Amino acid sequence: MMIQLQDFQNKKTQMVFIDAFLQNNRLDHLTQLMGYHPTYLENFLRTQQYLLRGDGPLPFHYRHYIAIMAASRHQCTYLIHLHEEEFILQNGDPDWLKGPSHIPKKIRNLFELNKLMAHRPWLINKSHIDKLTRGKDNWSLSELMQAICLMAHFHAMCSFVYGCGVRNELDHNGESLHRRLSMSDDSDSDTQGNEPEVKIEVLMERMKKLNEDDSDDPTEEERLKRFESIENQSVELISSSIPSPRVEVLKYCEDPEFCYQDFAKRDNIDSIPTFRAQDYNWEEHGFSLANRLLSDIGSNLEDRFNIAINLTYYTMGKVKNVDTSAFRCAIWNYIHCLYGIMHDDFNYSQVNQLLDRNLKSYIKTVTCYPERLTKKDYDSCMQEFRHSEKVHVNLMLLEARLQGELLYSLRAVMQHMT
């Protein structure tokens, strides 16, 4: 799935590529894929540069080790290898790369939060923040804010890496392709069934109808019922089995068997209610808290979220002049639904109208357990989409997941502070 530079004649794309090369001394595969969308890529690189190399309380080698920890939760050797190299370049102690017993207790204390953020962020509460910020080897709130942003960023990056089948870089040892593309022949799993895909012309007709029909104005109770219906339906989407983690991954994480559990099937339903975005959301709460604890990070993330969900070229496959806003909104809100986050201003009946079963299954797999993705999953959905459009969908998965993790984590930080 590599892209040749001659495919990018757009001057802005070329300029962003030059900046990326100057920042990283390489033009990696991730950057090349994101190059389909240079406006997004420009902001993505700015944010990542700030997190990894900009001003902030954490030493640079800490930042790359946290990136490795985050990538290990999804067995993402592509990112692990990249940041092992960067860790050494930043004068990190090579012994840290041998396993948890070799790292400072302060970083080891992050393992629990890293695990919950990656797989079940709704379990994060004030007590986790209290534990990290008190006693010996404690984290300051600004340090913790940077660590949270790094973990959420790289968890979400795992989704993009697997979703796009990103290759390992040529200077990495090991497999020439990322593990997902080695395609164990379990592609005959019943992940998707044999459901026919909704054609673009049918999807366009449904979007047009939704845009023209403003008569459906459900009550608050009806909106909640529709949300819970979509939430419960997602339980039926079964993924293939999780691959056994390799030694190079196990040394960076504890409790590797811990993984995503459907929010609808969570334990202690009464004590873990649906996350209502009207009570805590990014725009009114998360943004300001992030900026307060780590200067400018909220603004950078805000730009990324907005670009990802609003980006459009008014095309869908070979069809031009298409308003895709309803489709993009359905994807974003469905991802949040998988994490138990409900947006009161969204009509969840649109999810089933615009996202077929194959696409919903793909979204769930890439968002919640990307290491399980198979080629069949990728090939069975969005078949009429251009490759650049599939990349855009994966960018929305990346950003919506990132925002979901941050909402739960920052809410816990806020509760700790009040």
URCORKA-V423355 format. One line per field, one symbol per residue. psi: psi as a letter, one per 30 degrees, with the letter a starting at -180 (. if undefined). A space follows every 50 residues. Layout:
# URCORKA-V423355
psi = ???
This chain:
# URCORKA-V423355
psi = glkkfffjfkeeeeeeeeeeeeefgljleeeeefffieeeeeeeeeeeee eefaklfklefeeeeeeeeefffghifeeeeefeeeeefghljfffgflf fflkeeefffeeeeeeeeeifffkaeeeeeefglalhlkleeeeeeeeee eeefeeeeeeeeefhklllfgklakflleeffikhgfglhefahkkkkle eeeeeeeeeeefjgfjilleeeeeeeeeeeeeefefjklllkkkklefef ffllhffkakkkefgllheefilkjjffejleefeeeeeeeefjkfeeee eeeeeeeeffkkghljbfklhkjgeeeeeeeefeeeefggkkjfgkjfff efefjleeeeeeeeeeeeifffkleeeefflhffkleeeeeeeeeeeeee eeeeeeeeeeeeeeeef.
